[in-house]
Amino acid sequence: MPDENDVVRVLNATGVPYEMVECDPEFADTAAFCERYGYPPEQSGNTIVVASKRGEKKYAACIALAHTRLDVNHTVRELMEVKRLSFASAEETAALTGMMIGGVTPFCLPEDLSVYVDSRIMSLDYVILGGGSRSAKVKVHPDVFGKMPTAQVVDGLAV
């Protein structure tokens, strides 16, 4: 199970400036975090694990801005080359990532997990993401995704 030290180690290795933002775990879910700490949803990203529904189980992590909806029925399904797709349950997410919903970070995911990033994130001056636990967030420039070998920027990942 990754912790904030693991996240810091991964981020330091990218060379991209970042800031760890502490938060009350009760306000870790994105909407509550934004309201409580004054960050706009348009600058806040959710790391969402999706899972295939049939055949061999496939997973991917998708990062979409808080004010958008992940296009699981088209774009993500096509990227993963599966017929049926759904959001992974909280239990599946925790088993796969070692992290709880509200704290999932793209920076400490299993190396074989594809990471899809909505292209709109790349035009921001910063994005707020999960920090690996429900008590931290990461404020980082989107250039960080270019330093992640498993990350792929995708147009139309979210609508």
C-alpha positions as CSV (number, residue, x, y, z in Angstrom):
1,M,0.0,0.0,0.0
2,P,1.6,3.3,-1.1
3,D,1.9,6.2,1.3
4,E,2.7,9.9,0.9
5,N,6.4,9.1,1.2
6,D,6.1,6.9,-1.9
7,V,4.2,9.6,-3.8
8,V,6.9,12.2,-2.8
9,R,9.7,9.8,-4.0
10,V,8.0,9.3,-7.4
11,L,7.2,13.0,-7.9
12,N,10.8,14.0,-6.9
13,A,12.1,11.6,-9.6
14,T,10.1,13.4,-12.3
15,G,11.8,16.7,-11.6
16,V,8.4,18.5,-12.0
17,P,7.7,21.0,-9.2
18,Y,4.7,20.0,-7.0
19,E,3.2,20.8,-3.6
20,M,1.7,18.3,-1.2
21,V,-1.6,19.7,0.2
22,E,-2.8,18.2,3.5
23,C,-6.6,17.7,3.9
24,D,-9.0,16.4,6.4
25,P,-9.9,12.8,5.3
26,E,-13.6,13.7,5.7
27,F,-13.2,16.2,2.8
28,A,-11.0,13.9,0.5
29,D,-13.7,13.4,-2.1
30,T,-13.1,16.0,-4.9
31,A,-16.3,18.1,-4.6
32,A,-16.0,18.4,-0.8
33,F,-12.2,19.1,-1.0
34,C,-12.7,21.9,-3.6
35,E,-15.5,23.5,-1.6
36,R,-13.6,23.2,1.7
37,Y,-10.2,24.3,0.5
38,G,-11.1,26.8,-2.2
39,Y,-9.8,24.9,-5.3
40,P,-11.8,25.1,-8.5
41,P,-13.2,21.8,-9.8
42,E,-11.9,22.9,-13.3
43,Q,-8.3,22.4,-11.8
44,S,-9.0,19.2,-9.9
45,G,-8.6,15.8,-11.5
46,N,-10.1,12.5,-10.4
47,T,-8.1,9.3,-10.9
48,I,-10.8,6.7,-11.7
49,V,-10.1,3.0,-12.1
50,V,-12.2,1.2,-14.7
51,A,-12.7,-2.5,-15.3
52,S,-13.8,-4.7,-18.1
53,K,-17.0,-6.6,-17.4
54,R,-16.5,-9.8,-19.5
55,G,-13.7,-12.2,-20.3
56,E,-10.2,-11.6,-19.0
57,K,-10.3,-8.8,-16.4
58,K,-8.6,-5.6,-17.7
59,Y,-8.1,-2.4,-15.7
60,A,-7.0,1.1,-16.5
61,A,-6.7,4.3,-14.6
62,C,-8.3,7.4,-16.1
63,I,-7.8,11.0,-15.1
64,A,-10.6,13.4,-15.8
65,L,-11.3,16.9,-14.5
66,A,-13.9,17.1,-11.7
67,H,-16.4,19.0,-13.7
68,T,-16.4,16.5,-16.6
69,R,-17.6,12.9,-17.0
70,L,-15.4,10.0,-18.1
71,D,-16.5,8.7,-21.5
72,V,-16.5,5.0,-20.5
73,N,-19.0,3.9,-23.2
74,H,-16.9,5.1,-26.1
75,T,-13.4,6.5,-25.7
76,V,-12.2,4.4,-22.8
77,R,-13.8,1.2,-24.1
78,E,-12.1,1.7,-27.4
79,L,-8.7,2.4,-25.7
80,M,-9.0,-0.7,-23.6
81,E,-10.3,-2.8,-26.6
82,V,-13.2,-4.3,-24.5
83,K,-16.9,-4.6,-25.3
84,R,-18.2,-3.8,-21.8
85,L,-16.7,-1.5,-19.2
86,S,-17.6,-0.1,-15.8
87,F,-16.1,1.8,-12.9
88,A,-14.2,-0.5,-10.6
89,S,-15.8,-0.8,-7.2
90,A,-14.1,0.8,-4.1
91,E,-13.0,-2.7,-3.1
92,E,-11.5,-3.5,-6.5
93,T,-9.8,-0.1,-6.6
94,A,-8.3,-0.7,-3.2
95,A,-7.2,-4.3,-4.0
96,L,-5.6,-3.1,-7.3
97,T,-4.0,0.1,-6.1
98,G,-3.7,-0.1,-2.4
99,M,-5.5,3.2,-2.1
100,M,-9.0,4.3,-1.1
101,I,-11.3,6.2,-3.3
102,G,-10.7,9.9,-2.6
103,G,-7.0,9.3,-2.3
104,V,-6.1,7.4,-5.5
105,T,-3.0,9.0,-7.1
106,P,-1.7,8.3,-10.6
107,F,1.9,8.4,-9.2
108,C,2.0,5.0,-7.3
109,L,-0.1,2.8,-9.5
110,P,1.0,-0.7,-10.6
111,E,3.5,-0.5,-13.5
112,D,1.3,-2.6,-15.8
113,L,-1.8,-0.4,-15.4
114,S,-2.4,1.9,-18.3
115,V,-3.0,5.5,-17.3
116,Y,-5.2,7.7,-19.6
117,V,-5.2,11.5,-19.1
118,D,-7.9,13.7,-20.6
119,S,-6.1,16.2,-22.9
120,R,-7.8,19.2,-21.3
121,I,-5.7,18.7,-18.2
122,M,-2.5,19.5,-20.2
123,S,-3.5,23.1,-20.8
124,L,-3.8,23.9,-17.1
125,D,-1.1,25.7,-15.1
126,Y,-1.7,23.1,-12.3
127,V,-3.9,20.2,-11.4
128,I,-5.0,18.9,-8.0
129,L,-4.8,15.1,-7.8
130,G,-5.1,12.4,-5.1
131,G,-2.0,12.2,-2.9
132,G,-2.1,8.4,-2.2
133,S,-4.3,8.7,0.9
134,R,-7.4,10.5,1.9
135,S,-5.4,13.0,3.9
136,A,-3.3,14.5,1.1
137,K,-3.6,15.9,-2.4
138,V,-0.9,16.8,-4.9
139,K,-0.8,20.2,-6.7
140,V,1.4,19.7,-9.8
141,H,1.9,21.0,-13.3
142,P,0.5,18.6,-16.0
143,D,4.0,18.2,-17.5
144,V,4.3,15.5,-14.9
145,F,2.3,13.1,-17.2
146,G,5.0,13.4,-19.9
147,K,7.5,11.9,-17.3
148,M,5.3,8.9,-16.7
149,P,5.9,6.0,-19.1
150,T,2.4,4.5,-18.5
151,A,0.5,7.8,-19.1
152,Q,-1.1,8.5,-22.4
153,V,-2.8,11.9,-23.1
154,V,-6.2,11.3,-24.9
155,D,-8.5,13.7,-26.6
156,G,-12.1,13.1,-25.7
157,L,-11.4,10.9,-22.6
158,A,-14.1,12.9,-20.8
159,V,-17.1,14.9,-21.9
